[in-house]
Amino acid sequence: MTTVDVYLRKTGTERWEFSLHNGLTGPATGLFGKILKACQNGTATGPWGGSHAEVSMLGKDLRPLLDGITLHGGYRRPGDTERLDAFRDALDDNTEYSIDCIEV
Protein backbone atom coordinates (compact mmCIF):
# COMPACT_ATOMS: atom_id res chain seq x y z
CA MET A 1 0.00 0.00 0.00
CA THR A 2 1.19 3.49 -0.79
CA THR A 3 1.34 6.10 1.93
CA VAL A 4 2.23 9.76 1.49
CA ASP A 5 3.49 12.09 4.23
CA VAL A 6 4.12 15.83 3.85
CA TYR A 7 5.73 17.91 6.62
CA LEU A 8 5.94 21.73 6.64
CA ARG A 9 7.87 24.14 8.86
CA LYS A 10 9.63 27.47 8.85
CA THR A 11 13.24 26.84 7.79
CA GLY A 12 15.57 26.83 10.77
CA THR A 13 12.98 25.65 13.27
CA GLU A 14 13.07 22.19 14.82
CA ARG A 15 9.37 21.38 15.05
CA TRP A 16 7.16 20.56 12.08
CA GLU A 17 4.35 23.13 12.07
CA PHE A 18 1.90 21.14 9.96
CA SER A 19 1.76 17.71 8.36
CA LEU A 20 -0.54 15.73 6.08
CA HIS A 21 -0.76 11.95 5.76
CA ASN A 22 -2.85 9.62 3.63
CA GLY A 23 -2.88 6.38 1.69
CA LEU A 24 -2.84 6.21 -2.09
CA THR A 25 -5.00 9.31 -2.57
CA GLY A 26 -5.90 12.30 -0.44
CA PRO A 27 -4.71 15.78 0.52
CA ALA A 28 -1.05 14.79 1.12
CA THR A 29 -0.87 13.19 -2.32
CA GLY A 30 -2.36 16.30 -3.92
CA LEU A 31 0.07 18.60 -2.15
CA PHE A 32 3.04 16.34 -2.95
CA GLY A 33 2.15 16.57 -6.65
CA LYS A 34 2.06 20.36 -6.41
CA ILE A 35 5.42 20.37 -4.63
CA LEU A 36 6.96 18.25 -7.39
CA LYS A 37 5.67 20.72 -10.00
CA ALA A 38 7.21 23.56 -7.96
CA CYS A 39 10.51 21.65 -8.07
CA GLN A 40 10.25 21.35 -11.84
CA ASN A 41 9.53 25.05 -12.33
CA GLY A 42 12.20 26.20 -9.86
CA THR A 43 10.04 27.74 -7.11
CA ALA A 44 11.05 24.90 -4.75
CA THR A 45 14.73 24.04 -4.38
CA GLY A 46 16.50 21.04 -2.91
CA PRO A 47 16.77 17.32 -3.56
CA TRP A 48 13.69 15.65 -4.98
CA GLY A 49 12.51 12.71 -7.05
CA GLY A 50 9.33 10.82 -7.86
CA SER A 51 8.91 9.47 -4.33
CA HIS A 52 10.50 12.14 -2.15
CA ALA A 53 11.32 15.82 -1.77
CA GLU A 54 13.37 17.71 0.83
CA VAL A 55 12.92 21.22 -0.47
CA SER A 56 12.43 24.80 0.56
CA MET A 57 10.37 27.61 -0.89
CA LEU A 58 9.19 31.07 0.02
CA GLY A 59 5.87 31.62 1.75
CA LYS A 60 4.53 33.55 -1.24
CA ASP A 61 5.06 30.43 -3.40
CA LEU A 62 3.82 27.94 -0.81
CA ARG A 63 0.54 29.71 0.02
CA PRO A 64 -1.13 29.07 -3.38
CA LEU A 65 -0.24 25.38 -3.12
CA LEU A 66 -2.08 25.16 0.20
CA ASP A 67 -5.10 27.14 -1.00
CA GLY A 68 -6.64 24.17 -2.80
CA ILE A 69 -6.09 21.59 -0.04
CA THR A 70 -9.32 20.19 1.36
CA LEU A 71 -9.18 17.97 4.42
CA HIS A 72 -11.96 15.41 4.38
CA GLY A 73 -13.04 12.01 5.62
CA GLY A 74 -10.43 9.69 7.06
CA TYR A 75 -7.62 12.15 6.34
CA ARG A 76 -8.79 14.66 8.90
CA ARG A 77 -8.45 14.68 12.65
CA PRO A 78 -10.37 17.12 14.85
CA GLY A 79 -8.84 20.58 14.45
CA ASP A 80 -6.78 19.79 11.33
CA THR A 81 -8.71 22.20 9.11
CA GLU A 82 -8.21 25.00 11.65
CA ARG A 83 -4.50 24.15 11.99
CA LEU A 84 -4.07 24.21 8.21
CA ASP A 85 -5.89 27.55 7.95
CA ALA A 86 -3.76 29.01 10.77
CA PHE A 87 -0.52 27.77 9.18
CA ARG A 88 -1.49 29.14 5.76
CA ASP A 89 -2.59 32.49 7.24
CA ALA A 90 0.69 32.82 9.19
CA LEU A 91 2.92 32.28 6.15
CA ASP A 92 5.24 35.21 5.57
CA ASP A 93 5.80 35.95 1.88
CA ASN A 94 9.57 36.45 2.23
CA THR A 95 10.28 33.66 4.73
CA GLU A 96 11.68 30.33 3.60
CA TYR A 97 9.79 27.17 4.53
CA SER A 98 11.08 23.59 4.58
CA ILE A 99 8.94 20.84 3.08
CA ASP A 100 9.66 17.13 3.37
CA CYS A 101 7.55 14.71 1.34
CA ILE A 102 7.80 10.96 1.13
CA GLU A 103 5.82 8.30 -0.69
CA VAL A 104 6.35 4.68 0.34
Residue pairs with C-beta under 8 A, 6 or more apart in sequence:
1 23
1 24
2 23
2 24
2 103
2 104
3 21
3 22
3 23
3 103
3 104
4 20
4 21
4 22
4 23
4 26
4 28
4 29
4 32
4 101
4 102
4 103
5 19
5 20
5 21
5 28
5 100
5 101
5 102
6 19
6 20
6 21
6 28
6 31
6 32
6 35
6 99
6 100
6 101
7 16
7 18
7 19
7 99
7 100
7 101
8 16
8 17
8 18
8 19
8 62
8 87
8 97
8 98
8 99
9 15
9 16
9 17
9 18
9 97
9 98
10 17
10 95
10 96
10 97
10 98
11 56
11 95
11 96
11 97
11 98
17 87
18 83
18 84
18 87
20 26
20 27
20 28
20 31
20 69
20 71
20 75
21 28
21 75
22 28
22 29
22 74
22 75
26 74
26 75
27 69
27 70
27 71
27 72
27 75
28 75
28 101
29 103
30 68
30 69
31 65
31 66
31 69
31 101
32 53
32 101
32 103
34 65
34 68
35 44
35 48
35 53
35 55
35 65
35 99
35 101
36 48
36 50
36 53
38 44
38 55
38 57
38 61
38 65
39 45
39 46
39 48
39 53
39 55
43 57
43 58
43 61
44 53
44 55
44 56
44 57
44 61
44 99
45 55
45 56
45 57
46 53
46 54
46 55
46 56
47 53
47 54
47 55
48 54
48 55
50 103
51 102
51 103
51 104
52 101
52 102
52 103
53 99
53 100
53 101
54 98
54 99
54 100
54 101
55 98
55 99
56 96
56 97
56 98
56 99
57 96
57 97
57 99
58 93
58 94
58 95
58 96
58 97
59 91
59 92
59 93
59 94
59 95
59 96
59 97
60 91
60 93
60 94
62 91
62 97
62 99
63 88
63 91
63 93
66 84
66 87
66 88
66 91
67 88
69 84
71 80
71 81
71 84
91 97
